[in-house]
């Protein structure tokens, strides 16, 4: 018994955050472009964002901030003004000290980096480095800018020197991870990310790295966790690899657009994978407030309104999208055919990121009171316990002819949902309580926690996987296997489900099936250490 419990506790603690991306050189660039897109600052006071967490910036050091007026220009996104002020000082006949010259060259490199001129920035940071070879800021930017111009040997050399000088600098490990990822050395990259987060758990750029990976690998629960962390954090645009100021009028606009992107991504996860359209609509609306031209946000909102029966509002949003971009494929296709039979249902069931069907309208009945997803044949909502019966139909008359009745239309106002915001919080509380109970061998309580998770988000494989782990710990193998299979059926790319199923087969002396499951887990995630180790031991 104790061996089984130990196996599962280890899996629970490490499985959700334990592996990093298998990548190639191209992916490193792609990642940082994505990560840059998700950078944001907590500027507006919004209920879904917790108090921001700010970590010290390398650019706050005294060696960089000697010229307060230049620092204010950079902070104010006035890079052209900063460039003029810096070059004027460097070209003046003032008797500048080496420390002052170094500060000016560092700031000039930062400005040129943000203006999209990495080669020129690299030349100036080299000048600063000549005046202070042990400068952590210089070494970081030397590595970053060398990577920007694809000089990998130089980037590696500089970051290794930075580690020698300051082994506790989290930015060093973030940069090291980016270099390894660029080279396609996934295991090394992940190890460096872990070191960076161990030194600074609130490092936004590292969390953005993990979110990009989890989303790409279809690990949606983990992706959601990283988005939640990102919502509390504060990035530094000037330190973000491959990020430039191009396309952003000022820092506030940049912050709002990337914050809008985070809100959109969260809404997309809630709609497509956690089947909670009310919560999705809440995040979409806040995304739209920050960036009114965000096309996917508007389409996501239209999907929610269509699901709630507000087809006119959905059509209005698609029309707005076409005004922004007349060639948008999704909006054009569905707006022109919105009145056709089956078109609305196809639109509702479309994942606008993958363009694949998610069957949200055919698998669940959504509560008109709280937005909870219930089984199609349910009579009462499993969350708020109210009737799932549709609201009464309302008769509308055609203007100018009171004697002619317009077709009755069912309208569900999403704003009337009073409890759906609690669903996600309940889900997280159940998960945390379940893991705690499982680790303490309180199996009956853990079973209750994980069953409640399933009721809250029935299309998420995580609840079934954790429930299966509970049964596995109590040697109820058949029921455990049944739950693991259910998890896999909900997400065929759920590597943890295959690993768990493999472990169950191994414990029931079905080595052949266990080997098959471990191999499937590794096919999905080649860096899955637990699966690789289990397969290796199985073959001994």
C-alpha positions in Angstrom: 0.0 0.0 0.0 2.7 2.5 1.0 4.5 2.0 -2.3 1.4 2.8 -4.3 0.6 5.9 -2.3 4.2 7.1 -2.7 4.1 6.7 -6.4 0.9 8.7 -6.8 1.9 11.5 -4.4 5.1 11.9 -6.3 3.1 12.1 -9.5 0.7 14.6 -8.1 3.4 17.0 -6.8 5.4 17.0 -10.0 3.2 16.0 -12.9 1.5 19.4 -13.5 4.7 21.5 -13.6 7.4 18.9 -14.1 8.2 18.9 -17.8 9.3 21.5 -20.4 9.0 21.8 -24.1 10.7 19.8 -26.8 11.6 22.5 -29.2 13.7 23.5 -32.2 15.5 26.6 -33.0 12.5 28.2 -34.7 10.4 27.6 -31.6 12.6 29.7 -29.4 11.9 32.8 -31.6 8.2 31.9 -31.8 8.0 31.5 -28.1 9.5 34.9 -27.3 7.3 36.6 -29.8 4.3 34.9 -28.0 5.7 35.7 -24.6 6.2 39.3 -25.6 2.6 39.4 -26.7 1.5 38.4 -23.3 3.6 40.9 -21.3 1.4 43.3 -19.4 1.3 45.7 -16.5 -1.4 46.1 -13.9 -2.6 49.6 -14.9 -6.4 49.4 -14.7 -8.2 48.2 -11.6 -10.1 45.1 -12.6 -11.7 42.5 -10.4 -10.2 39.5 -12.0 -6.7 40.7 -11.4 -5.1 40.4 -8.0 -2.7 43.0 -6.7 0.3 43.1 -8.9 3.7 41.7 -7.9 6.7 43.7 -8.9 10.2 42.2 -8.8 13.4 44.3 -8.9 14.6 45.1 -12.5 18.1 45.0 -13.6 17.6 48.5 -15.0 16.9 49.9 -11.5 20.5 49.5 -10.5 22.6 52.5 -9.8 25.0 51.8 -12.7 22.1 52.3 -15.1 19.9 55.0 -13.5 22.5 57.7 -13.1 20.7 60.1 -15.4 17.2 60.5 -14.0 15.9 62.5 -17.0 16.9 59.8 -19.4 15.4 57.1 -17.2 12.1 59.1 -17.1 12.1 59.2 -20.9 12.6 55.4 -21.2 10.0 54.7 -18.5 7.7 57.1 -20.5 8.2 55.1 -23.7 9.9 58.2 -25.3 12.7 56.2 -26.9 13.4 58.7 -29.7 13.8 61.5 -27.1 16.0 59.3 -25.0 18.2 58.5 -28.0 18.7 62.2 -28.7 19.5 63.0 -25.1 22.0 60.1 -24.7 23.8 60.9 -28.0 23.9 64.6 -27.1 25.6 63.8 -23.8 28.0 61.4 -25.4 29.0 63.9 -28.1 29.3 66.8 -25.6 32.6 68.1 -24.3 31.5 67.4 -20.7 34.1 65.5 -18.7 32.2 62.3 -18.2 33.4 59.6 -15.8 33.7 56.0 -16.9 30.7 55.2 -14.8 28.7 57.8 -16.5 29.8 56.7 -19.9 28.9 53.1 -19.1 25.4 54.2 -17.9 24.8 56.1 -21.1 26.0 53.2 -23.3 23.7 50.8 -21.4 20.7 53.1 -21.8 21.5 53.6 -25.5 21.6 49.8 -26.0 18.2 49.5 -24.2 16.7 52.3 -26.4 18.0 50.8 -29.6 16.8 47.3 -28.6 13.3 48.7 -28.1 13.5 50.6 -31.4 14.1 47.3 -33.1 17.9 47.7 -33.9 19.6 44.8 -32.1 22.9 45.0 -34.0 23.4 48.7 -33.1 22.3 48.0 -29.5 24.9 45.2 -29.3 27.6 47.5 -30.4 26.8 50.0 -27.7 26.5 47.4 -24.9 29.9 46.1 -25.9 31.3 49.6 -25.3 29.6 49.7 -21.9 31.1 46.2 -21.1 34.6 47.5 -21.9 34.1 50.0 -19.1 32.9 47.4 -16.6 33.4 43.7 -17.5 31.7 42.5 -14.3 28.5 44.4 -14.9 25.5 42.0 -14.6 23.4 44.3 -16.7 26.0 44.4 -19.5 26.4 40.6 -19.5 22.6 40.1 -19.6 22.2 42.4 -22.6 25.3 41.1 -24.3 23.7 37.6 -24.2 20.2 38.8 -25.1 21.4 40.9 -28.1 23.8 38.2 -29.3 20.9 35.8 -29.3 18.8 38.4 -31.2 21.4 38.5 -34.0 21.7 34.6 -33.9 25.3 34.6 -32.4 24.7 31.6 -30.2 28.3 31.0 -29.1 28.6 34.6 -27.9 25.2 34.5 -26.2 26.2 31.3 -24.3 29.6 32.7 -23.3 28.1 35.9 -21.9 25.4 34.2 -20.0 27.9 31.7 -18.5 30.0 34.6 -17.3 26.9 36.2 -15.7 26.2 32.9 -13.8 29.8 32.9 -12.6 29.5 36.5 -11.3 26.0 36.1 -9.9 24.7 32.5 -9.4 21.6 33.9 -7.8 20.5 36.0 -10.7 17.2 34.6 -12.1 17.5 36.5 -15.4 20.7 34.6 -16.1 18.8 31.3 -16.1 16.0 32.7 -18.1 18.4 33.8 -20.8 20.3 30.5 -20.6 17.0 28.6 -21.1 16.2 30.7 -24.2 19.6 29.8 -25.7 19.1 26.1 -25.0 15.6 26.3 -26.5 17.0 28.0 -29.6 19.4 25.1 -30.0 16.6 22.6 -29.5 18.0 21.3 -26.2 14.7 21.0 -24.4 15.8 19.2 -21.3 18.5 21.8 -20.6 16.1 24.6 -21.3 13.5 23.3 -18.8 16.2 22.8 -16.1 17.2 26.5 -16.5 13.6 27.7 -16.3 13.2 25.7 -13.0 16.3 27.4 -11.6 15.0 30.8 -12.6 11.7 30.2 -10.9 13.3 28.8 -7.8 15.3 32.0 -7.5 12.3 34.2 -8.4 8.9 32.5 -8.5 7.3 35.7 -9.7 9.4 36.1 -12.8 6.8 37.0 -15.5 8.9 36.0 -18.5 9.5 32.5 -17.1 5.8 32.0 -16.4 5.1 33.2 -20.0 7.5 30.6 -21.2 5.6 27.9 -19.3 2.2 29.1 -20.5 3.3 29.0 -24.1 4.6 25.5 -23.7 1.5 24.1 -21.9 -0.8 25.6 -24.4 1.2 24.2 -27.3 1.2 20.8 -25.7 -2.5 20.9 -24.9 -2.0 20.8 -21.2 -4.9 23.2 -20.6 -5.1 22.9 -16.8 -1.5 23.8 -16.4 -1.9 26.6 -19.0 -4.7 28.0 -17.0 -2.6 27.9 -13.9 0.2 29.8 -15.5 -2.3 32.4 -16.9 -3.6 32.9 -13.3 0.0 33.5 -12.1 0.7 35.9 -15.0 -2.4 38.0 -14.1 -0.7 38.8 -10.8 2.7 39.6 -12.2 4.4 42.7 -13.7 6.8 42.3 -16.6 9.6 44.5 -17.9 9.3 45.2 -21.6 12.9 46.4 -21.9 14.3 43.1 -20.5 12.1 40.8 -22.6 13.9 39.0 -25.4 12.8 39.9 -28.9 10.3 42.5 -27.7 10.3 46.0 -29.3 8.1 49.1 -29.0 7.0 48.9 -32.6 3.2 49.1 -33.0 2.6 50.5 -29.5 2.0 54.3 -29.1 3.2 54.3 -25.5 3.7 52.0 -22.5 0.0 52.2 -21.4 -1.2 51.1 -24.8 1.3 48.2 -24.9 0.3 47.2 -21.4 -3.4 47.3 -22.2 -3.0 45.3 -25.4 -1.0 42.5 -23.9 -3.3 42.4 -20.8 -6.2 42.2 -23.3 -4.5 39.2 -24.9 -4.1 37.5 -21.5 -7.8 38.0 -20.8 -8.7 36.6 -24.2 -6.6 33.5 -23.8 -8.2 32.9 -20.4 -11.7 33.3 -21.8 -10.8 30.9 -24.7 -9.7 28.2 -22.3 -12.9 28.6 -20.2 -15.1 28.4 -23.3 -13.4 25.6 -25.2 -11.9 23.4 -22.6 -13.6 24.0 -19.3 -17.1 24.5 -20.8 -17.9 27.6 -18.8 -19.2 30.2 -21.3 -20.4 32.7 -18.6 -16.9 33.0 -17.2 -15.5 33.1 -20.7 -17.8 36.0 -21.6 -16.7 37.9 -18.5 -13.0 37.7 -19.5 -13.8 38.4 -23.2 -15.7 41.6 -22.2 -12.8 42.9 -20.1 -10.4 42.0 -22.9 -12.5 44.1 -25.3 -12.5 47.0 -22.9 -8.8 47.2 -23.1 -8.5 46.5 -26.9 -11.6 47.2 -28.8 -10.1 46.0 -32.1 -9.2 42.6 -30.8 -10.9 40.4 -33.4 -10.8 37.0 -31.7 -12.2 38.6 -28.5 -15.2 39.9 -30.4 -15.7 36.5 -32.1 -15.4 34.7 -28.7 -18.1 37.1 -27.3 -20.3 36.4 -30.3 -20.0 32.7 -29.6 -21.1 33.1 -26.0 -24.1 35.3 -27.0 -25.1 32.8 -29.7 -25.0 30.0 -27.1 -27.2 32.1 -24.8 -29.7 32.6 -27.6 -28.8 36.2 -28.3 -28.2 35.8 -32.0 -28.8 39.5 -32.9 -26.0 40.6 -30.5 -23.8 37.8 -31.9 -24.4 39.0 -35.4 -23.6 42.6 -34.4 -20.2 41.5 -33.0 -19.4 39.6 -36.2 -20.3 42.7 -38.2 -17.9 44.8 -36.1 -15.2 42.2 -36.8 -15.8 42.6 -40.6 -15.5 46.4 -40.3 -12.1 45.9 -38.7 -11.0 43.2 -41.1 -13.3 42.5 -44.1 -11.3 39.4 -44.9 -11.6 37.7 -41.6 -12.5 34.1 -42.5 -14.5 33.1 -39.4 -16.6 36.3 -39.2 -17.3 36.4 -43.0 -18.3 32.7 -43.2 -20.7 32.7 -40.2 -22.1 36.2 -40.5 -23.3 35.7 -44.1 -24.9 32.4 -43.1 -26.1 33.2 -39.6 -29.7 32.6 -40.5 -29.1 29.3 -42.2 -30.1 26.1 -40.4 -27.2 24.7 -38.4 -24.9 27.7 -39.0 -25.3 29.0 -35.5 -24.6 25.6 -34.0 -21.5 25.2 -36.1 -20.4 28.7 -35.0 -20.9 27.9 -31.3 -19.0 24.7 -31.6 -16.0 26.2 -33.3 -12.7 26.6 -31.5 -11.5 29.9 -33.0 -7.9 29.2 -32.2 -7.7 25.7 -33.8 -10.7 26.0 -36.2 -11.8 22.6 -34.9 -15.2 21.6 -33.5 -15.5 21.4 -29.7 -19.2 20.3 -29.6 -20.1 22.7 -26.7 -23.8 23.0 -27.7 -24.4 19.3 -28.2 -22.7 17.8 -25.1 -24.1 20.0 -22.4 -27.1 21.9 -21.2 -26.1 25.3 -19.7 -27.9 26.6 -16.7 -29.8 29.9 -17.4 -29.2 30.9 -13.8 -25.5 30.3 -13.2 -24.0 29.2 -16.5 -23.0 25.7 -15.2 -22.5 22.9 -17.8 -24.8 20.0 -17.1 -25.6 16.7 -18.8 -28.1 17.2 -21.6 -30.9 15.2 -19.9 -30.5 16.9 -16.5 -33.5 18.5 -14.9 -31.8 20.6 -12.3 -28.4 22.3 -12.2 -25.7 20.5 -10.3 -24.3 23.8 -9.1 -27.2 26.1 -8.1 -29.9 23.3 -8.0 -32.3 25.4 -10.0 -34.4 24.1 -12.9 -32.8 23.9 -16.3 -36.1 24.5 -18.0 -35.9 27.3 -20.6 -37.3 30.7 -19.6 -40.8 31.5 -20.9 -41.0 32.6 -24.5 -41.8 36.2 -25.1 -44.1 37.4 -27.9 -42.9 40.4 -29.9 -44.8 42.3 -32.5 -43.6 43.7 -35.8 -43.4 47.5 -35.7 -46.3 49.1 -37.6 -48.5 46.0 -37.6 -49.5 45.1 -34.0 -51.7 42.3 -35.3 -48.8 40.3 -36.7 -46.7 38.4 -34.2 -43.0 38.0 -34.6 -41.6 34.5 -34.0 -41.1 33.8 -30.3 -37.5 34.1 -29.2 -35.9 32.8 -26.0 -33.5 35.3 -24.6 -31.1 34.4 -21.7 -29.3 37.4 -20.3 -25.7 36.4 -19.4 -25.6 39.2 -16.9 -28.2 37.5 -14.8 -25.9 34.6 -14.0 -25.1 35.1 -10.4 -23.0 32.1 -9.5 -20.9 31.1 -12.5 -17.9 33.2 -11.3 -17.7 30.9 -8.3 -17.5 27.7 -10.4 -13.9 28.1 -11.3 -12.9 29.0 -7.7 -14.7 26.0 -6.4 -12.9 23.8 -8.9 -9.5 25.1 -7.7 -10.5 24.7 -4.1 -11.6 21.1 -4.7 -8.4 20.3 -6.5 -6.2 21.7 -3.7 -8.3 20.0 -1.0 -8.3 16.7 -2.9 -4.5 16.7 -3.3 -4.0 17.5 0.3 -6.4 14.7 1.4 -4.8 12.3 -0.9 -1.3 13.1 0.4 -2.6 12.6 3.9 -4.3 9.3 3.0 -7.8 10.7 3.6 -9.1 8.8 0.6 -12.8 9.2 1.2 -12.5 13.0 1.5 -10.2 13.1 -1.6 -12.8 11.0 -3.5 -15.5 13.6 -2.6 -13.3 16.5 -3.7 -12.5 15.1 -7.1 -16.0 14.0 -7.8 -17.1 17.6 -7.1 -14.4 18.8 -9.5 -16.0 16.6 -12.2 -19.4 18.0 -11.5 -18.1 21.6 -11.8 -16.2 21.0 -15.0 -17.3 17.7 -16.6 -15.3 18.1 -19.8 -11.9 18.5 -18.0 -9.8 15.3 -17.8 -8.0 16.4 -14.7 -10.9 15.5 -12.3 -11.1 12.0 -13.7 -7.3 11.6 -13.5 -7.2 12.6 -9.9 -10.2 10.5 -9.0 -8.5 7.6 -10.7 -5.3 8.3 -8.6 -7.4 8.1 -5.5 -8.8 4.7 -6.4 -5.3 3.5 -7.5 -4.0 4.5 -4.0 -6.6 2.3 -2.4 -6.0 -0.6 -4.9 -9.4 -0.3 -6.5 -7.7 -0.9 -9.8 -10.7 -1.5 -12.0 -12.4 1.7 -11.1 -9.1 3.6 -11.3 -8.6 2.3 -14.9 -12.1 3.3 -15.8 -11.5 6.9 -14.7 -8.1 7.1 -16.4 -9.7 5.9 -19.7 -12.4 8.5 -19.2 -9.8 11.2 -18.8 -8.1 10.1 -22.0 -11.4 10.1 -23.9 -11.9 13.7 -23.0 -8.5 14.7 -24.2 -6.5 12.3 -26.4 -3.4 14.5 -25.9 -3.6 14.2 -22.1 -0.1 12.6 -21.4 -0.8 12.4 -17.6 -3.8 10.2 -18.3 -1.8 7.7 -20.3 0.9 7.6 -17.7 -1.6 7.0 -14.9 -3.3 4.2 -17.0 0.1 2.7 -17.6 0.8 2.7 -13.8 -2.5 1.0 -13.2 -1.7 -1.7 -15.7 1.7 -2.1 -14.3 0.3 -2.6 -10.8 -2.1 -5.2 -12.1 0.7 -7.2 -13.8 -0.3 -6.1 -17.4 3.2 -5.2 -18.5 2.4 -5.2 -22.2 -0.5 -2.7 -21.8 1.6 -0.6 -19.3 4.4 -0.4 -21.8 2.0 0.7 -24.5 0.6 3.5 -22.3 4.0 4.8 -21.3 5.0 4.9 -24.9 1.9 6.9 -25.8 2.6 9.4 -22.9 6.1 9.8 -24.3 4.9 10.2 -27.8 2.8 13.2 -26.6 5.5 14.5 -24.3 9.0 13.2 -25.1 10.3 15.0 -22.0 8.0 13.2 -19.6 10.6 11.9 -17.1 8.2 9.8 -15.0 7.0 7.9 -18.1 10.5 7.4 -19.4 11.7 6.1 -16.0 8.7 3.8 -15.7 9.2 2.4 -19.1 12.9 1.9 -18.4 12.2 0.0 -15.2 9.5 -2.0 -16.8 12.0 -3.3 -19.4 14.6 -4.4 -16.9 
